[in-house]
Amino acid sequence: MKQTSGPTKKAPTETILKDIRRATKRQFSAEEKIRIVLEGLRGEASIAELCRREGIASSMYYGWSKEFSRPARRGSRATRRVPQRPMRSRTCAVRPRR
């Protein structure tokens, strides 16, 4: 068996398949994302089943649900940041020796 060094060239069929997958990539509108997330929140079916039916990865669903809940969390008091006082330099607190 002969080993080659350096990058190997892909077969023409692999590049054609990659181009087809790239061209047929599904784009979901905001309405579709919201519909899918709300369907998952209803709990009538499991998230895995919902993702299989819609043809998406479960990680994509959870990313959408996180994105969907972000505006609600932004306004809550628990997540607001309290402005902090600037730190004083330690050299200010040191007294000169007598």
Secondary structure in CASP SS format (residue, H / E / C, confidence):
PFRMAT SS
TARGET T0000
AUTHOR 0000-0000-0000
METHOD secondary structure of the structure
MODEL  1
M C 1.00
K C 1.00
Q C 1.00
T C 1.00
S C 1.00
G C 1.00
P C 1.00
T C 1.00
K C 1.00
K C 1.00
A C 1.00
P H 1.00
T H 1.00
E H 1.00
T H 1.00
I H 1.00
L H 1.00
K H 1.00
D H 1.00
I H 1.00
R H 1.00
R H 1.00
A H 1.00
T C 1.00
K C 1.00
R C 1.00
Q C 1.00
F C 1.00
S C 1.00
A H 1.00
E H 1.00
E H 1.00
K H 1.00
I H 1.00
R H 1.00
I H 1.00
V H 1.00
L H 1.00
E H 1.00
G H 1.00
L H 1.00
R H 1.00
G C 1.00
E C 1.00
A C 1.00
S C 1.00
I H 1.00
A H 1.00
E H 1.00
L H 1.00
C H 1.00
R H 1.00
R H 1.00
E H 1.00
G C 1.00
I C 1.00
A C 1.00
S H 1.00
S H 1.00
M H 1.00
Y H 1.00
Y H 1.00
G H 1.00
W H 1.00
S H 1.00
K H 1.00
E H 1.00
F H 1.00
S H 1.00
R H 1.00
P H 1.00
A H 1.00
R H 1.00
R H 1.00
G C 1.00
S C 1.00
R H 1.00
A H 1.00
T H 1.00
R C 1.00
R C 1.00
V C 1.00
P C 1.00
Q C 1.00
R C 1.00
P C 1.00
M C 1.00
R C 1.00
S C 1.00
R H 1.00
T H 1.00
C H 1.00
A H 1.00
V C 1.00
R C 1.00
P C 1.00
R C 1.00
R C 1.00
END
